[in-house]
Amino acid sequence: MRGNDRTSFWLAGGAVALAVLAAVLIVAMPRIREAVAERRCGQRYVLGMSNQPPFLTDDLALRKAFEALAVQGFDTNKWFPATYSRTKAPDGTDDRFLCRNVVDDNSGLIRLTNAEGRYRYVQVSLRTNFVEVIVRWARSPSL
C-alpha cells in the first residue's frame, strides 16, 4: 500500500467508526437522559389501593411513602418521618408528617430521615384508583 492509500484507508475507517458511534448515541440517548433524570428527580411508583379514600390522609401518605422506600431496597426500619404540622387535611385534621400541596390537597411531601443524618423526600399523590409516589434525593424545598 502506498502512503496515500493508507491515509485514505484510515480516514475511511475513522469515518465509519464515527458514524457507528453517532448511531449508537442517537439510539441510546433517550435511555441515558431517562436514567439521569430518574437519578436526579427520583423514580416514580404506582401503588394500588384496596379502596378509594375521599382524600389523601396523613396516614395513607406515610404508609405509601414507606412502601415505595421498601420497593427501592431501603430498610424501612431505619427511616423515620420528620414531623410537619403546618397543613391540614380537607376535613380539618392536622397533618403530622405530610407537607400538603397548597394547590392539590391530594398531593404532598414527606421527609424521611435516618440515624446517619441522611434524608429522602417522598412525593405522594392520590390519583383516581392508585397512589403515585416518587422517592427523591435530598434536593427539595426545606420543610
Helices and strands as residue ranges (DSSP letters): H 3-41, E 43-48, H 58-71, G 76-78, E 79-81, E 99-100, E 107-114, E 119-126, E 130-136
